[in-house]
């Protein structure tokens, strides 16, 4: 995956800006809300934290 580029899921299409963007850098994964157009907060996670989150999502740990 190319680094230092904000990416949005293609499935988020025309949902009125209700999605997030993710950027992978050398030492972190950054997440922001697309509707803030870059002016809002950016959450920063280590690669280990991000991988644990993605693993939990895949395993259904956050399902309601």
PDBQT receptor file of N, H, CA, C and O in Angstrom, charges set to zero:
ATOM      1  N   UNK A   1       0.844  -1.183   0.000  1.00  0.00    +0.000 N 
ATOM      2  CA  UNK A   1       0.000   0.000   0.000  1.00  0.00    +0.000 C 
ATOM      3  C   UNK A   1       0.886   1.242   0.000  1.00  0.00    +0.000 C 
ATOM      4  O   UNK A   1       1.872   1.326   0.732  1.00  0.00    +0.000 OA
ATOM      5  N   UNK A   2       0.510   2.194  -0.834  1.00  0.00    +0.000 N 
ATOM      6  H   UNK A   2      -0.291   2.126  -1.429  1.00  0.00    +0.000 HD
ATOM      7  CA  UNK A   2       1.254   3.450  -0.884  1.00  0.00    +0.000 C 
ATOM      8  C   UNK A   2       1.099   4.185   0.444  1.00  0.00    +0.000 C 
ATOM      9  O   UNK A   2       0.011   4.225   1.017  1.00  0.00    +0.000 OA
ATOM     10  N   UNK A   3       2.179   4.756   0.919  1.00  0.00    +0.000 N 
ATOM     11  H   UNK A   3       3.064   4.723   0.453  1.00  0.00    +0.000 HD
ATOM     12  CA  UNK A   3       2.156   5.459   2.198  1.00  0.00    +0.000 C 
ATOM     13  C   UNK A   3       1.967   6.961   2.005  1.00  0.00    +0.000 C 
ATOM     14  O   UNK A   3       2.166   7.499   0.916  1.00  0.00    +0.000 OA
ATOM     15  N   UNK A   4       1.579   7.616   3.089  1.00  0.00    +0.000 N 
ATOM     16  H   UNK A   4       1.418   7.179   3.974  1.00  0.00    +0.000 HD
ATOM     17  CA  UNK A   4       1.425   9.072   3.142  1.00  0.00    +0.000 C 
ATOM     18  C   UNK A   4       0.364   9.612   2.183  1.00  0.00    +0.000 C 
ATOM     19  O   UNK A   4       0.491  10.723   1.670  1.00  0.00    +0.000 OA
ATOM     20  N   UNK A   5      -0.683   8.816   1.946  1.00  0.00    +0.000 N 
ATOM     21  H   UNK A   5      -0.786   7.913   2.364  1.00  0.00    +0.000 HD
ATOM     22  CA  UNK A   5      -1.803   9.235   1.113  1.00  0.00    +0.000 C 
ATOM     23  C   UNK A   5      -3.087   8.930   1.868  1.00  0.00    +0.000 C 
ATOM     24  O   UNK A   5      -3.281   7.805   2.330  1.00  0.00    +0.000 OA
ATOM     25  N   UNK A   6      -3.971   9.921   1.998  1.00  0.00    +0.000 N 
ATOM     26  H   UNK A   6      -3.814  10.834   1.623  1.00  0.00    +0.000 HD
ATOM     27  CA  UNK A   6      -5.264   9.683   2.637  1.00  0.00    +0.000 C 
ATOM     28  C   UNK A   6      -6.103   8.805   1.726  1.00  0.00    +0.000 C 
ATOM     29  O   UNK A   6      -6.218   9.078   0.531  1.00  0.00    +0.000 OA
ATOM     30  N   UNK A   7      -6.694   7.745   2.286  1.00  0.00    +0.000 N 
ATOM     31  H   UNK A   7      -6.600   7.524   3.257  1.00  0.00    +0.000 HD
ATOM     32  CA  UNK A   7      -7.514   6.822   1.504  1.00  0.00    +0.000 C 
ATOM     33  C   UNK A   7      -8.879   6.667   2.158  1.00  0.00    +0.000 C 
ATOM     34  O   UNK A   7      -9.006   6.644   3.383  1.00  0.00    +0.000 OA
ATOM     35  N   UNK A   8      -9.894   6.562   1.310  1.00  0.00    +0.000 N 
ATOM     36  H   UNK A   8      -9.791   6.581   0.315  1.00  0.00    +0.000 HD
ATOM     37  CA  UNK A   8     -11.269   6.353   1.758  1.00  0.00    +0.000 C 
ATOM     38  C   UNK A   8     -11.773   5.094   1.078  1.00  0.00    +0.000 C 
ATOM     39  O   UNK A   8     -11.456   4.851  -0.086  1.00  0.00    +0.000 OA
ATOM     40  N   UNK A   9     -12.546   4.296   1.782  1.00  0.00    +0.000 N 
ATOM     41  H   UNK A   9     -12.804   4.493   2.728  1.00  0.00    +0.000 HD
ATOM     42  CA  UNK A   9     -13.089   3.069   1.201  1.00  0.00    +0.000 C 
ATOM     43  C   UNK A   9     -13.946   3.386  -0.013  1.00  0.00    +0.000 C 
ATOM     44  O   UNK A   9     -14.761   4.308   0.028  1.00  0.00    +0.000 OA
ATOM     45  N   UNK A  10     -13.773   2.637  -1.087  1.00  0.00    +0.000 N 
ATOM     46  H   UNK A  10     -13.111   1.888  -1.120  1.00  0.00    +0.000 HD
ATOM     47  CA  UNK A  10     -14.575   2.864  -2.289  1.00  0.00    +0.000 C 
ATOM     48  C   UNK A  10     -16.058   2.622  -2.017  1.00  0.00    +0.000 C 
ATOM     49  O   UNK A  10     -16.911   3.196  -2.695  1.00  0.00    +0.000 OA
ATOM     50  N   UNK A  11     -16.371   1.784  -1.038  1.00  0.00    +0.000 N 
ATOM     51  H   UNK A  11     -15.678   1.318  -0.487  1.00  0.00    +0.000 HD
ATOM     52  CA  UNK A  11     -17.763   1.490  -0.692  1.00  0.00    +0.000 C 
ATOM     53  C   UNK A  11     -18.446   2.673  -0.008  1.00  0.00    +0.000 C 
ATOM     54  O   UNK A  11     -19.668   2.675   0.134  1.00  0.00    +0.000 OA
ATOM     55  N   UNK A  12     -17.680   3.680   0.418  1.00  0.00    +0.000 N 
ATOM     56  H   UNK A  12     -16.687   3.679   0.303  1.00  0.00    +0.000 HD
ATOM     57  CA  UNK A  12     -18.290   4.816   1.122  1.00  0.00    +0.000 C 
ATOM     58  C   UNK A  12     -18.958   5.793   0.164  1.00  0.00    +0.000 C 
ATOM     59  O   UNK A  12     -19.755   6.620   0.606  1.00  0.00    +0.000 OA
ATOM     60  N   UNK A  13     -18.666   5.729  -1.115  1.00  0.00    +0.000 N 
ATOM     61  H   UNK A  13     -18.018   5.057  -1.474  1.00  0.00    +0.000 HD
ATOM     62  CA  UNK A  13     -19.329   6.481  -2.184  1.00  0.00    +0.000 C 
ATOM     63  C   UNK A  13     -20.057   7.742  -1.782  1.00  0.00    +0.000 C 
ATOM     64  O   UNK A  13     -19.463   8.643  -1.191  1.00  0.00    +0.000 OA
ATOM     65  N   UNK A  14     -21.358   7.817  -2.101  1.00  0.00    +0.000 N 
ATOM     66  H   UNK A  14     -21.841   7.085  -2.582  1.00  0.00    +0.000 HD
ATOM     67  CA  UNK A  14     -22.147   9.019  -1.854  1.00  0.00    +0.000 C 
ATOM     68  C   UNK A  14     -22.953   8.939  -0.583  1.00  0.00    +0.000 C 
ATOM     69  O   UNK A  14     -24.180   9.034  -0.626  1.00  0.00    +0.000 OA
ATOM     70  N   UNK A  15     -22.307   8.767   0.534  1.00  0.00    +0.000 N 
ATOM     71  H   UNK A  15     -21.311   8.690   0.569  1.00  0.00    +0.000 HD
ATOM     72  CA  UNK A  15     -23.042   8.623   1.791  1.00  0.00    +0.000 C 
ATOM     73  C   UNK A  15     -23.097   9.917   2.595  1.00  0.00    +0.000 C 
ATOM     74  O   UNK A  15     -23.313   9.874   3.806  1.00  0.00    +0.000 OA
ATOM     75  N   UNK A  16     -22.909  11.045   1.962  1.00  0.00    +0.000 N 
ATOM     76  H   UNK A  16     -22.734  11.080   0.978  1.00  0.00    +0.000 HD
ATOM     77  CA  UNK A  16     -23.023  12.316   2.674  1.00  0.00    +0.000 C 
ATOM     78  C   UNK A  16     -21.858  12.621   3.586  1.00  0.00    +0.000 C 
ATOM     79  O   UNK A  16     -22.020  13.377   4.544  1.00  0.00    +0.000 OA
ATOM     80  N   UNK A  17     -20.687  12.060   3.325  1.00  0.00    +0.000 N 
ATOM     81  H   UNK A  17     -20.556  11.446   2.547  1.00  0.00    +0.000 HD
ATOM     82  CA  UNK A  17     -19.511  12.362   4.132  1.00  0.00    +0.000 C 
ATOM     83  C   UNK A  17     -19.439  11.617   5.436  1.00  0.00    +0.000 C 
ATOM     84  O   UNK A  17     -18.683  12.005   6.328  1.00  0.00    +0.000 OA
ATOM     85  N   UNK A  18     -20.202  10.561   5.571  1.00  0.00    +0.000 N 
ATOM     86  H   UNK A  18     -20.815  10.246   4.847  1.00  0.00    +0.000 HD
ATOM     87  CA  UNK A  18     -20.196   9.795   6.816  1.00  0.00    +0.000 C 
ATOM     88  C   UNK A  18     -19.216   8.629   6.724  1.00  0.00    +0.000 C 
ATOM     89  O   UNK A  18     -19.601   7.460   6.754  1.00  0.00    +0.000 OA
ATOM     90  N   UNK A  19     -17.944   8.981   6.611  1.00  0.00    +0.000 N 
ATOM     91  H   UNK A  19     -17.631   9.931   6.587  1.00  0.00    +0.000 HD
ATOM     92  CA  UNK A  19     -16.925   7.943   6.537  1.00  0.00    +0.000 C 
ATOM     93  C   UNK A  19     -15.620   8.516   7.083  1.00  0.00    +0.000 C 
ATOM     94  O   UNK A  19     -15.532   9.695   7.425  1.00  0.00    +0.000 OA
ATOM     95  N   UNK A  20     -14.629   7.669   7.152  1.00  0.00    +0.000 N 
ATOM     96  H   UNK A  20     -14.700   6.711   6.873  1.00  0.00    +0.000 HD
ATOM     97  CA  UNK A  20     -13.319   8.093   7.621  1.00  0.00    +0.000 C 
ATOM     98  C   UNK A  20     -12.287   7.839   6.535  1.00  0.00    +0.000 C 
ATOM     99  O   UNK A  20     -12.506   7.053   5.613  1.00  0.00    +0.000 OA
ATOM    100  N   UNK A  21     -11.165   8.519   6.665  1.00  0.00    +0.000 N 
ATOM    101  H   UNK A  21     -10.987   9.157   7.413  1.00  0.00    +0.000 HD
ATOM    102  CA  UNK A  21     -10.022   8.304   5.785  1.00  0.00    +0.000 C 
ATOM    103  C   UNK A  21      -8.875   7.788   6.633  1.00  0.00    +0.000 C 
ATOM    104  O   UNK A  21      -8.757   8.113   7.814  1.00  0.00    +0.000 OA
ATOM    105  N   UNK A  22      -8.040   6.985   6.014  1.00  0.00    +0.000 N 
ATOM    106  H   UNK A  22      -8.136   6.721   5.054  1.00  0.00    +0.000 HD
ATOM    107  CA  UNK A  22      -6.895   6.385   6.708  1.00  0.00    +0.000 C 
ATOM    108  C   UNK A  22      -5.632   6.682   5.920  1.00  0.00    +0.000 C 
ATOM    109  O   UNK A  22      -5.621   6.610   4.691  1.00  0.00    +0.000 OA
ATOM    110  N   UNK A  23      -4.565   7.016   6.642  1.00  0.00    +0.000 N 
ATOM    111  H   UNK A  23      -4.574   7.074   7.640  1.00  0.00    +0.000 HD
ATOM    112  CA  UNK A  23      -3.253   7.215   6.026  1.00  0.00    +0.000 C 
ATOM    113  C   UNK A  23      -2.236   6.345   6.762  1.00  0.00    +0.000 C 
ATOM    114  O   UNK A  23      -2.134   6.390   7.988  1.00  0.00    +0.000 OA
ATOM    115  N   UNK A  24      -1.499   5.569   6.007  1.00  0.00    +0.000 N 
ATOM    116  H   UNK A  24      -1.582   5.533   5.011  1.00  0.00    +0.000 HD
ATOM    117  CA  UNK A  24      -0.428   4.755   6.584  1.00  0.00    +0.000 C 
ATOM    118  C   UNK A  24       0.888   5.485   6.350  1.00  0.00    +0.000 C 
ATOM    119  O   UNK A  24       1.216   5.832   5.216  1.00  0.00    +0.000 OA
ATOM    120  N   UNK A  25       1.639   5.716   7.419  1.00  0.00    +0.000 N 
ATOM    121  H   UNK A  25       1.372   5.434   8.340  1.00  0.00    +0.000 HD
ATOM    122  CA  UNK A  25       2.953   6.328   7.316  1.00  0.00    +0.000 C 
ATOM    123  C   UNK A  25       3.988   5.315   7.780  1.00  0.00    +0.000 C 
ATOM    124  O   UNK A  25       3.648   4.189   8.144  1.00  0.00    +0.000 OA
ATOM    125  N   UNK A  26       5.227   5.712   7.764  1.00  0.00    +0.000 N 
ATOM    126  H   UNK A  26       5.504   6.626   7.468  1.00  0.00    +0.000 HD
ATOM    127  CA  UNK A  26       6.307   4.809   8.171  1.00  0.00    +0.000 C 
ATOM    128  C   UNK A  26       6.128   4.300   9.598  1.00  0.00    +0.000 C 
ATOM    129  O   UNK A  26       6.378   3.128   9.877  1.00  0.00    +0.000 OA
ATOM    130  N   UNK A  27       5.696   5.176  10.496  1.00  0.00    +0.000 N 
ATOM    131  H   UNK A  27       5.493   6.129  10.269  1.00  0.00    +0.000 HD
ATOM    132  CA  UNK A  27       5.644   4.792  11.905  1.00  0.00    +0.000 C 
ATOM    133  C   UNK A  27       4.256   4.834  12.544  1.00  0.00    +0.000 C 
ATOM    134  O   UNK A  27       4.129   4.627  13.750  1.00  0.00    +0.000 OA
ATOM    135  N   UNK A  28       3.195   5.105  11.737  1.00  0.00    +0.000 N 
ATOM    136  H   UNK A  28       3.298   5.273  10.757  1.00  0.00    +0.000 HD
ATOM    137  CA  UNK A  28       1.867   5.220  12.338  1.00  0.00    +0.000 C 
ATOM    138  C   UNK A  28       0.769   5.014  11.302  1.00  0.00    +0.000 C 
ATOM    139  O   UNK A  28       1.007   4.989  10.095  1.00  0.00    +0.000 OA
ATOM    140  N   UNK A  29      -0.439   4.869  11.825  1.00  0.00    +0.000 N 
ATOM    141  H   UNK A  29      -0.633   4.889  12.806  1.00  0.00    +0.000 HD
ATOM    142  CA  UNK A  29      -1.644   4.864  10.995  1.00  0.00    +0.000 C 
ATOM    143  C   UNK A  29      -2.514   5.996  11.520  1.00  0.00    +0.000 C 
ATOM    144  O   UNK A  29      -2.799   6.071  12.715  1.00  0.00    +0.000 OA
ATOM    145  N   UNK A  30      -2.935   6.881  10.611  1.00  0.00    +0.000 N 
ATOM    146  H   UNK A  30      -2.703   6.820   9.640  1.00  0.00    +0.000 HD
ATOM    147  CA  UNK A  30      -3.706   8.051  10.999  1.00  0.00    +0.000 C 
ATOM    148  C   UNK A  30      -5.129   7.919  10.455  1.00  0.00    +0.000 C 
ATOM    149  O   UNK A  30      -5.342   7.423   9.349  1.00  0.00    +0.000 OA
ATOM    150  N   UNK A  31      -6.097   8.375  11.255  1.00  0.00    +0.000 N 
ATOM    151  H   UNK A  31      -5.923   8.779  12.153  1.00  0.00    +0.000 HD
ATOM    152  CA  UNK A  31      -7.508   8.270  10.885  1.00  0.00    +0.000 C 
ATOM    153  C   UNK A  31      -8.165   9.633  11.109  1.00  0.00    +0.000 C 
ATOM    154  O   UNK A  31      -7.945  10.281  12.133  1.00  0.00    +0.000 OA
ATOM    155  N   UNK A  32      -8.981  10.059  10.129  1.00  0.00    +0.000 N 
ATOM    156  H   UNK A  32      -9.160   9.533   9.297  1.00  0.00    +0.000 HD
ATOM    157  CA  UNK A  32      -9.703  11.326  10.277  1.00  0.00    +0.000 C 
ATOM    158  C   UNK A  32     -11.100  11.196   9.661  1.00  0.00    +0.000 C 
ATOM    159  O   UNK A  32     -11.360  10.302   8.856  1.00  0.00    +0.000 OA
ATOM    160  N   UNK A  33     -11.972  12.092  10.052  1.00  0.00    +0.000 N 
ATOM    161  H   UNK A  33     -11.761  12.818  10.706  1.00  0.00    +0.000 HD
ATOM    162  CA  UNK A  33     -13.338  12.152   9.537  1.00  0.00    +0.000 C 
ATOM    163  C   UNK A  33     -13.335  12.946   8.240  1.00  0.00    +0.000 C 
ATOM    164  O   UNK A  33     -12.832  14.070   8.213  1.00  0.00    +0.000 OA
ATOM    165  N   UNK A  34     -13.879  12.395   7.174  1.00  0.00    +0.000 N 
ATOM    166  H   UNK A  34     -14.287  11.483   7.196  1.00  0.00    +0.000 HD
ATOM    167  CA  UNK A  34     -13.842  13.074   5.883  1.00  0.00    +0.000 C 
ATOM    168  C   UNK A  34     -14.637  14.369   5.857  1.00  0.00    +0.000 C 
ATOM    169  O   UNK A  34     -14.279  15.286   5.119  1.00  0.00    +0.000 OA
ATOM    170  N   UNK A  35     -15.690  14.471   6.631  1.00  0.00    +0.000 N 
ATOM    171  H   UNK A  35     -15.980  13.726   7.231  1.00  0.00    +0.000 HD
ATOM    172  CA  UNK A  35     -16.519  15.687   6.566  1.00  0.00    +0.000 C 
ATOM    173  C   UNK A  35     -15.806  16.911   7.138  1.00  0.00    +0.000 C 
ATOM    174  O   UNK A  35     -16.239  18.040   6.905  1.00  0.00    +0.000 OA
ATOM    175  N   UNK A  36     -14.720  16.702   7.884  1.00  0.00    +0.000 N 
ATOM    176  H   UNK A  36     -14.369  15.785   8.074  1.00  0.00    +0.000 HD
ATOM    177  CA  UNK A  36     -13.954  17.822   8.426  1.00  0.00    +0.000 C 
ATOM    178  C   UNK A  36     -12.983  18.411   7.404  1.00  0.00    +0.000 C 
ATOM    179  O   UNK A  36     -12.348  19.433   7.667  1.00  0.00    +0.000 OA
ATOM    180  N   UNK A  37     -12.866  17.773   6.244  1.00  0.00    +0.000 N 
ATOM    181  H   UNK A  37     -13.381  16.943   6.031  1.00  0.00    +0.000 HD
ATOM    182  CA  UNK A  37     -12.007  18.256   5.147  1.00  0.00    +0.000 C 
ATOM    183  C   UNK A  37     -10.590  18.576   5.609  1.00  0.00    +0.000 C 
ATOM    184  O   UNK A  37      -9.990  19.556   5.168  1.00  0.00    +0.000 OA
ATOM    185  N   UNK A  38     -10.071  17.757   6.485  1.00  0.00    +0.000 N 
ATOM    186  H   UNK A  38     -10.559  16.961   6.844  1.00  0.00    +0.000 HD
ATOM    187  CA  UNK A  38      -8.696  17.950   6.948  1.00  0.00    +0.000 C 
ATOM    188  C   UNK A  38      -8.533  18.949   8.068  1.00  0.00    +0.000 C 
ATOM    189  O   UNK A  38      -7.417  19.146   8.548  1.00  0.00    +0.000 OA
ATOM    190  N   UNK A  39      -9.614  19.591   8.506  1.00  0.00    +0.000 N 
ATOM    191  H   UNK A  39     -10.521  19.431   8.116  1.00  0.00    +0.000 HD
ATOM    192  CA  UNK A  39      -9.518  20.612   9.550  1.00  0.00    +0.000 C 
ATOM    193  C   UNK A  39      -9.777  20.051  10.946  1.00  0.00    +0.000 C 
ATOM    194  O   UNK A  39      -9.507  20.723  11.941  1.00  0.00    +0.000 OA
ATOM    195  N   UNK A  40     -10.290  18.841  11.028  1.00  0.00    +0.000 N 
ATOM    196  H   UNK A  40     -10.509  18.295  10.220  1.00  0.00    +0.000 HD
ATOM    197  CA  UNK A  40     -10.620  18.253  12.317  1.00  0.00    +0.000 C 
ATOM    198  C   UNK A  40      -9.467  17.464  12.912  1.00  0.00    +0.000 C 
ATOM    199  O   UNK A  40      -8.360  17.463  12.374  1.00  0.00    +0.000 OA
ATOM    200  N   UNK A  41      -9.733  16.793  14.025  1.00  0.00    +0.000 N 
ATOM    201  H   UNK A  41     -10.633  16.793  14.462  1.00  0.00    +0.000 HD
ATOM    202  CA  UNK A  41      -8.685  16.014  14.689  1.00  0.00    +0.000 C 
ATOM    203  C   UNK A  41      -8.268  14.797  13.866  1.00  0.00    +0.000 C 
ATOM    204  O   UNK A  41      -9.044  14.267  13.071  1.00  0.00    +0.000 OA
ATOM    205  N   UNK A  42      -7.045  14.375  14.074  1.00  0.00    +0.000 N 
ATOM    206  H   UNK A  42      -6.414  14.805  14.720  1.00  0.00    +0.000 HD
ATOM    207  CA  UNK A  42      -6.511  13.164  13.461  1.00  0.00    +0.000 C 
ATOM    208  C   UNK A  42      -6.111  12.221  14.594  1.00  0.00    +0.000 C 
ATOM    209  O   UNK A  42      -5.340  12.590  15.480  1.00  0.00    +0.000 OA
ATOM    210  N   UNK A  43      -6.637  11.016  14.555  1.00  0.00    +0.000 N 
ATOM    211  H   UNK A  43      -7.263  10.716  13.836  1.00  0.00    +0.000 HD
ATOM    212  CA  UNK A  43      -6.290  10.002  15.546  1.00  0.00    +0.000 C 
ATOM    213  C   UNK A  43      -5.086   9.234  15.016  1.00  0.00    +0.000 C 
ATOM    214  O   UNK A  43      -5.071   8.822  13.857  1.00  0.00    +0.000 OA
ATOM    215  N   UNK A  44      -4.079   9.042  15.860  1.00  0.00    +0.000 N 
ATOM    216  H   UNK A  44      -4.091   9.378  16.802  1.00  0.00    +0.000 HD
ATOM    217  CA  UNK A  44      -2.834   8.395  15.437  1.00  0.00    +0.000 C 
ATOM    218  C   UNK A  44      -2.635   7.119  16.241  1.00  0.00    +0.000 C 
ATOM    219  O   UNK A  44      -2.735   7.123  17.468  1.00  0.00    +0.000 OA
ATOM    220  N   UNK A  45      -2.350   6.015  15.528  1.00  0.00    +0.000 N 
ATOM    221  H   UNK A  45      -2.269   6.013  14.531  1.00  0.00    +0.000 HD
ATOM    222  CA  UNK A  45      -2.158   4.707  16.148  1.00  0.00    +0.000 C 
ATOM    223  C   UNK A  45      -0.853   4.082  15.654  1.00  0.00    +0.000 C 
ATOM    224  O   UNK A  45      -0.424   4.325  14.526  1.00  0.00    +0.000 OA
ATOM    225  N   UNK A  46      -0.240   3.287  16.501  1.00  0.00    +0.000 N 
ATOM    226  H   UNK A  46      -0.589   3.089  17.417  1.00  0.00    +0.000 HD
ATOM    227  CA  UNK A  46       0.922   2.527  16.050  1.00  0.00    +0.000 C 
ATOM    228  C   UNK A  46       0.435   1.436  15.100  1.00  0.00    +0.000 C 
ATOM    229  O   UNK A  46      -0.757   1.130  15.063  1.00  0.00    +0.000 OA
ATOM    230  N   UNK A  47       1.334   0.861  14.347  1.00  0.00    +0.000 N 
ATOM    231  H   UNK A  47       2.303   1.110  14.377  1.00  0.00    +0.000 HD
ATOM    232  CA  UNK A  47       0.950  -0.227  13.448  1.00  0.00    +0.000 C 
ATOM    233  C   UNK A  47       0.408  -1.412  14.249  1.00  0.00    +0.000 C 
ATOM    234  O   UNK A  47      -0.531  -2.076  13.810  1.00  0.00    +0.000 OA
ATOM    235  N   UNK A  48       0.985  -1.680  15.405  1.00  0.00    +0.000 N 
ATOM    236  H   UNK A  48       1.748  -1.141  15.761  1.00  0.00    +0.000 HD
ATOM    237  CA  UNK A  48       0.507  -2.789  16.246  1.00  0.00    +0.000 C 
ATOM    238  C   UNK A  48      -0.917  -2.532  16.729  1.00  0.00    +0.000 C 
ATOM    239  O   UNK A  48      -1.747  -3.441  16.720  1.00  0.00    +0.000 OA
ATOM    240  N   UNK A  49      -1.203  -1.308  17.149  1.00  0.00    +0.000 N 
ATOM    241  H   UNK A  49      -0.528  -0.570  17.157  1.00  0.00    +0.000 HD
ATOM    242  CA  UNK A  49      -2.559  -0.964  17.592  1.00  0.00    +0.000 C 
ATOM    243  C   UNK A  49      -3.551  -1.107  16.442  1.00  0.00    +0.000 C 
ATOM    244  O   UNK A  49      -4.628  -1.675  16.619  1.00  0.00    +0.000 OA
ATOM    245  N   UNK A  50      -3.198  -0.600  15.281  1.00  0.00    +0.000 N 
ATOM    246  H   UNK A  50      -2.323  -0.138  15.137  1.00  0.00    +0.000 HD
ATOM    247  CA  UNK A  50      -4.084  -0.674  14.124  1.00  0.00    +0.000 C 
ATOM    248  C   UNK A  50      -4.338  -2.126  13.725  1.00  0.00    +0.000 C 
ATOM    249  O   UNK A  50      -5.477  -2.507  13.456  1.00  0.00    +0.000 OA
ATOM    250  N   UNK A  51      -3.284  -2.931  13.687  1.00  0.00    +0.000 N 
ATOM    251  H   UNK A  51      -2.358  -2.622  13.905  1.00  0.00    +0.000 HD
ATOM    252  CA  UNK A  51      -3.437  -4.339  13.320  1.00  0.00    +0.000 C 
ATOM    253  C   UNK A  51      -4.325  -5.080  14.314  1.00  0.00    +0.000 C 
ATOM    254  O   UNK A  51      -5.113  -5.937  13.914  1.00  0.00    +0.000 OA
ATOM    255  N   UNK A  52      -4.209  -4.762  15.610  1.00  0.00    +0.000 N 
ATOM    256  H   UNK A  52      -3.569  -4.065  15.935  1.00  0.00    +0.000 HD
ATOM    257  CA  UNK A  52      -5.063  -5.383  16.622  1.00  0.00    +0.000 C 
ATOM    258  C   UNK A  52      -6.526  -4.973  16.402  1.00  0.00    +0.000 C 
ATOM    259  O   UNK A  52      -7.428  -5.799  16.541  1.00  0.00    +0.000 OA
ATOM    260  N   UNK A  53      -6.760  -3.712  16.064  1.00  0.00    +0.000 N 
ATOM    261  H   UNK A  53      -6.027  -3.041  15.952  1.00  0.00    +0.000 HD
ATOM    262  CA  UNK A  53      -8.113  -3.236  15.784  1.00  0.00    +0.000 C 
ATOM    263  C   UNK A  53      -8.707  -3.953  14.576  1.00  0.00    +0.000 C 
ATOM    264  O   UNK A  53      -9.827  -4.460  14.642  1.00  0.00    +0.000 OA
ATOM    265  N   UNK A  54      -7.967  -3.996  13.483  1.00  0.00    +0.000 N 
ATOM    266  H   UNK A  54      -7.057  -3.584  13.429  1.00  0.00    +0.000 HD
ATOM    267  CA  UNK A  54      -8.450  -4.652  12.261  1.00  0.00    +0.000 C 
ATOM    268  C   UNK A  54      -8.717  -6.135  12.528  1.00  0.00    +0.000 C 
ATOM    269  O   UNK A  54      -9.713  -6.677  12.051  1.00  0.00    +0.000 OA
ATOM    270  N   UNK A  55      -7.850  -6.784  13.275  1.00  0.00    +0.000 N 
ATOM    271  H   UNK A  55      -7.040  -6.343  13.662  1.00  0.00    +0.000 HD
ATOM    272  CA  UNK A  55      -8.052  -8.192  13.624  1.00  0.00    +0.000 C 
ATOM    273  C   UNK A  55      -9.345  -8.368  14.419  1.00  0.00    +0.000 C 
ATOM    274  O   UNK A  55     -10.108  -9.302  14.173  1.00  0.00    +0.000 OA
ATOM    275  N   UNK A  56      -9.589  -7.466  15.376  1.00  0.00    +0.000 N 
ATOM    276  H   UNK A  56      -8.970  -6.707  15.576  1.00  0.00    +0.000 HD
ATOM    277  CA  UNK A  56     -10.819  -7.523  16.167  1.00  0.00    +0.000 C 
ATOM    278  C   UNK A  56     -12.071  -7.328  15.321  1.00  0.00    +0.000 C 
ATOM    279  O   UNK A  56     -13.087  -7.988  15.541  1.00  0.00    +0.000 OA
ATOM    280  N   UNK A  57     -11.993  -6.421  14.353  1.00  0.00    +0.000 N 
ATOM    281  H   UNK A  57     -11.167  -5.886  14.174  1.00  0.00    +0.000 HD
ATOM    282  CA  UNK A  57     -13.122  -6.197  13.446  1.00  0.00    +0.000 C 
ATOM    283  C   UNK A  57     -13.406  -7.463  12.657  1.00  0.00    +0.000 C 
ATOM    284  O   UNK A  57     -14.558  -7.880  12.543  1.00  0.00    +0.000 OA
ATOM    285  N   UNK A  58     -12.365  -8.076  12.113  1.00  0.00    +0.000 N 
ATOM    286  H   UNK A  58     -11.429  -7.737  12.205  1.00  0.00    +0.000 HD
ATOM    287  CA  UNK A  58     -12.521  -9.279  11.320  1.00  0.00    +0.000 C 
ATOM    288  C   UNK A  58     -13.097 -10.426  12.138  1.00  0.00    +0.000 C 
ATOM    289  O   UNK A  58     -13.820 -11.263  11.598  1.00  0.00    +0.000 OA
ATOM    290  N   UNK A  59     -12.791 -10.479  13.428  1.00  0.00    +0.000 N 
ATOM    291  H   UNK A  59     -12.204  -9.799  13.867  1.00  0.00    +0.000 HD
ATOM    292  CA  UNK A  59     -13.275 -11.542  14.303  1.00  0.00    +0.000 C 
ATOM    293  C   UNK A  59     -14.655 -11.246  14.892  1.00  0.00    +0.000 C 
ATOM    294  O   UNK A  59     -15.221 -12.084  15.593  1.00  0.00    +0.000 OA
ATOM    295  N   UNK A  60     -15.198 -10.059  14.610  1.00  0.00    +0.000 N 
ATOM    296  H   UNK A  60     -14.738  -9.378  14.040  1.00  0.00    +0.000 HD
ATOM    297  CA  UNK A  60     -16.520  -9.712  15.104  1.00  0.00    +0.000 C 
ATOM    298  C   UNK A  60     -16.559  -9.215  16.538  1.00  0.00    +0.000 C 
ATOM    299  O   UNK A  60     -17.625  -9.191  17.152  1.00  0.00    +0.000 OA
ATOM    300  N   UNK A  61     -15.416  -8.819  17.081  1.00  0.00    +0.000 N 
ATOM    301  H   UNK A  61     -14.549  -8.839  16.582  1.00  0.00    +0.000 HD
ATOM    302  CA  UNK A  61     -15.354  -8.384  18.481  1.00  0.00    +0.000 C 
ATOM    303  C   UNK A  61     -16.167  -7.112  18.750  1.00  0.00    +0.000 C 
ATOM    304  O   UNK A  61     -16.525  -6.843  19.897  1.00  0.00    +0.000 OA
ATOM    305  N   UNK A  62     -16.455  -6.344  17.728  1.00  0.00    +0.000 N 
ATOM    306  H   UNK A  62     -16.164  -6.563  16.797  1.00  0.00    +0.000 HD
ATOM    307  CA  UNK A  62     -17.171  -5.097  17.915  1.00  0.00    +0.000 C 
ATOM    308  C   UNK A  62     -18.621  -5.144  17.433  1.00  0.00    +0.000 C 
ATOM    309  O   UNK A  62     -19.318  -4.129  17.436  1.00  0.00    +0.000 OA
ATOM    310  N   UNK A  63     -19.063  -6.325  17.021  1.00  0.00    +0.000 N 
ATOM    311  H   UNK A  63     -18.497  -7.149  17.018  1.00  0.00    +0.000 HD
ATOM    312  CA  UNK A  63     -20.441  -6.470  16.562  1.00  0.00    +0.000 C 
ATOM    313  C   UNK A  63     -21.402  -6.204  17.716  1.00  0.00    +0.000 C 
ATOM    314  O   UNK A  63     -21.140  -6.601  18.851  1.00  0.00    +0.000 OA
ATOM    315  N   UNK A  64     -22.494  -5.543  17.432  1.00  0.00    +0.000 N 
ATOM    316  H   UNK A  64     -22.707  -5.219  16.510  1.00  0.00    +0.000 HD
ATOM    317  CA  UNK A  64     -23.495  -5.246  18.452  1.00  0.00    +0.000 C 
ATOM    318  C   UNK A  64     -24.410  -6.427  18.675  1.00  0.00    +0.000 C 
ATOM    319  O   UNK A  64     -25.318  -6.357  19.503  1.00  0.00    +0.000 OA
TER     320      UNK A  64
